[in-house]
Amino acid sequence: MPSKRNQMVPNAHFHKHWQNYVKTWFNQPARKQRRRKARQAKAVKIAPRPVAGPLRPVVHCPTRRYNMKTRLGRGFSLDELKAAGINKNRARQIGIAVDHRRRNISVESVQRNSQRLKEYLSKLIIFPRNPNKPKAGEATADEMSSAVQCTNPTVITVKDDWQKERARVPTKEEKDFKAYVHHRMARARRRLHGKWEAKKNAAK
């Protein structure tokens, strides 16, 4: 009979071996401990290098839905390394990820990531291969004794400048702005710039 009022008559199918189809995760707490111990062992193994691995750039997420947000990328582009004055082969040796396929399409991204590289170099302590004969730029005995392993999950914290804008009344300039006309003129300017310049020079 239904539990109350005019409802469906229950007709549950319990004549199945449902015990065979139940998935349990009794090993979840133990796996959590195992992962934690593995992270600690890895940190000890790669010490004094950063726990998070190599330094990675700040990039914008793809597609219009997420492109206002930033995240860590695969590696620094060659232009960013050049702006920071770092050789691409040397970068890999000192814990900087390099991605030779990345292309910068804005000056802001080059400036932001080159500044990130310079900040990393200012805090970097390079241990000499031969402590008795340290080379130029390598750490002294006092600096090595005071070095602390970086446990930050991103080596250098990513500061996301984007903030969601609150609803407001549009200004007069925004109301008068014709987005469609502006967009079409920009396309025409890009397509016909050469012809316009030639026509202007011919008129002179």
C-alpha positions in Angstrom: 0.0 0.0 0.0 1.2 3.6 -0.6 2.7 5.4 2.4 -0.1 8.1 2.2 -2.8 9.4 0.0 -3.0 8.8 -3.8 0.5 7.6 -4.6 2.2 4.9 -6.6 1.9 1.4 -5.2 5.5 0.3 -4.2 6.8 -2.6 -6.3 10.5 -2.8 -5.3 12.6 -5.5 -7.0 14.6 -7.1 -4.2 15.1 -10.6 -5.8 18.5 -9.6 -7.2 22.0 -10.3 -5.9 22.5 -6.7 -5.0 25.5 -7.5 -2.8 27.5 -8.2 -5.9 26.9 -4.7 -7.2 27.8 -2.7 -4.1 31.1 -0.7 -4.3 32.8 0.0 -1.0 35.8 2.2 -0.2 37.0 0.9 3.1 40.6 1.6 2.0 40.0 5.3 1.7 41.5 6.4 5.1 44.5 4.2 4.6 45.1 5.6 1.1 45.0 9.1 2.6 47.8 8.2 5.0 49.7 6.5 2.2 49.5 9.5 -0.1 50.6 11.8 2.8 53.6 9.6 3.6 54.5 9.5 -0.1 54.4 13.3 -0.3 56.6 13.5 2.8 59.1 11.0 1.4 59.2 12.9 -1.9 59.8 16.2 -0.1 62.8 14.6 1.8 64.1 13.0 -1.4 64.1 16.2 -3.5 65.2 18.6 -0.6 66.2 21.4 -0.6 64.3 21.9 -3.9 60.7 23.1 -3.7 58.1 20.5 -2.9 55.8 21.8 -5.7 58.4 21.1 -8.4 59.5 23.6 -11.0 58.3 27.2 -11.2 55.4 27.6 -13.7 53.9 30.7 -15.4 50.6 32.4 -14.7 48.3 31.9 -17.7 44.7 32.7 -18.5 42.2 29.9 -18.9 40.9 29.2 -22.4 37.4 30.0 -23.8 35.3 33.1 -23.1 33.7 31.6 -20.1 36.9 31.3 -18.0 39.4 33.6 -19.7 39.2 36.2 -17.0 40.6 33.7 -14.5 44.3 32.7 -14.2 46.0 29.4 -13.4 49.4 27.9 -13.6 50.6 27.0 -17.1 52.9 24.2 -18.4 56.1 26.3 -18.8 57.5 29.7 -19.5 57.7 30.8 -23.1 61.0 31.7 -24.8 60.0 35.4 -24.9 59.4 35.5 -21.2 62.8 33.8 -20.5 64.5 36.3 -22.8 62.8 39.3 -21.1 64.1 38.0 -17.7 67.6 37.4 -19.1 67.6 33.6 -18.6 68.9 31.0 -21.0 66.4 28.2 -21.8 68.8 25.4 -21.0 69.9 27.1 -17.8 66.3 27.6 -16.8 65.6 23.9 -16.6 68.7 23.4 -14.5 67.6 25.8 -11.8 64.0 24.6 -11.5 62.1 26.7 -14.1 59.6 24.9 -16.4 60.1 25.8 -20.1 57.4 25.3 -22.8 58.9 26.2 -26.3 55.5 25.9 -27.9 53.8 28.7 -25.9 53.2 32.0 -27.7 52.6 35.3 -26.0 49.8 37.4 -27.6 50.0 40.3 -25.1 52.7 42.4 -23.6 51.1 42.1 -20.2 51.6 38.3 -20.0 55.3 38.7 -20.9 55.8 41.4 -18.2 53.9 39.5 -15.5 55.8 36.2 -16.0 59.2 37.9 -16.5 58.6 39.7 -13.2 57.7 36.3 -11.7 61.0 34.9 -12.9 62.9 37.8 -11.5 61.2 37.3 -8.1 62.1 33.6 -8.2 65.8 34.4 -9.0 66.0 36.9 -6.2 64.9 34.2 -3.7 66.8 31.3 -5.3 69.8 29.7 -3.5 71.9 27.5 -5.8 73.9 24.8 -4.0 77.4 24.3 -5.5 78.2 20.9 -6.9 81.6 21.1 -5.3 81.2 22.9 -1.9 85.0 23.4 -1.7 85.0 25.3 -5.0 81.8 27.3 -5.3 81.3 29.1 -8.7 80.0 32.7 -9.2 76.4 33.0 -8.2 76.4 29.8 -6.1 75.6 29.8 -2.4 78.2 30.0 0.4 78.3 27.8 3.4 76.3 30.3 5.5 73.6 30.6 2.9 73.3 26.8 2.5 72.9 26.4 6.3 70.1 28.9 6.4 68.3 27.6 3.4 64.7 26.3 4.0 62.7 24.1 1.6 59.8 25.8 0.0 56.5 24.0 0.8 54.2 26.5 -1.0 52.0 24.5 -3.5 52.8 27.0 -6.3 56.4 27.9 -5.3 55.4 31.6 -5.7 51.8 32.4 -4.9 49.5 33.3 -7.8 47.7 36.6 -7.2 44.5 36.7 -9.2 43.7 40.4 -9.9 40.3 39.7 -11.4 37.3 40.6 -9.3 33.6 40.2 -10.2 32.1 43.6 -10.9 29.0 44.5 -9.0 25.8 45.6 -10.9 25.6 49.3 -11.5 23.9 51.9 -13.6 25.6 52.3 -17.0 27.2 55.7 -17.7 26.2 58.0 -20.6 29.3 57.1 -22.5 28.5 53.4 -22.2 24.9 54.0 -23.4 26.1 56.0 -26.4 28.7 53.5 -27.4 27.7 51.5 -30.5 29.4 48.1 -30.0 28.4 46.7 -33.4 29.6 49.7 -35.4 32.8 49.8 -33.4 33.3 46.1 -34.1 32.6 46.4 -37.8 34.9 49.4 -38.2 37.7 47.5 -36.5 37.3 44.6 -38.9 37.2 47.0 -41.9 40.3 48.8 -40.6 42.2 45.6 -40.3 41.2 44.4 -43.7 41.5 47.7 -45.7 44.3 49.4 -43.8 46.7 48.9 -46.7 44.3 50.3 -49.3 43.4 53.3 -47.2 47.1 54.1 -46.7 47.8 53.7 -50.4 44.9 56.0 -51.3 46.0 58.6 -48.7 49.6 58.6 -50.1 48.3 58.8 -53.7 46.2 61.9 -52.8 49.3 63.6 -51.4 
